[in-house]
């Protein structure tokens, strides 16, 4: 038999046989004063902690053992069929999210910028910088002779300096992606 309950708290504690620590919920089941400990069972690869006020679906396994098998945070769904959103939230407001879109695009906290393969970008940037610095060095090897009024000659050299541009500050250390050719 399935029933609904409202989460009033969460903790990590021993499972029914006492062999493993699992996520446990304090759940108000039939009335606000009927608060019972219930093991929360989620799908593999998911470590979700329902928040106080979330609604859970509870299945009674035996007379003395109940598990919560699903939770609802009451945040309105927005994804299309075949898509998925993973998010953290506080007080009904999404704080961070990942959208897995049917187009194959993964959005991390929105879609107004792009992730880059930084190592490849830095390699290309350094090659461009090296090419620029080589041109600067060649330019600085010759002198510029300018005729100026009153038969004076002005010699100029070393008018430019090598590039010291750096793209390292653009690296986002909190986000890692698979590099080309990696398994």
C-alpha angles and dihedrals in degrees: 000000000000123000138174127244140175120236113239097171145343136221142161113251144144119297123239094284092041094236101110137033112241138170110277127190132205102223133188102218116170101004137000093266094048097087116164135176110247128181112239113222116191132173121281113279093025122110102179124161111202113222130232108283096028115132116235134193111229128199120198108225096179136348092278101028127074130168132196108227103178139018135202120206091190092236109143112252117240107174126109122239109288094023129106136203124198115192148160119224143180127201092351095309122114109234103179131004148175120209117203103200128199088237089069092252120133114206119200112199092332141327108265097105140032134243114227136200091250097192092055091044092049091049092052091044092051090049090052090047091049090050090050092048091050090053090048091051092050091047091051092052093072130059127234112224115199125183112223130184120285094038094284122142122214116204117198129185140156092037094153134048130218117266116263094178114149129197095183092105088063091066113109104212094190094062123064126182133185113268124230112283094013120132 
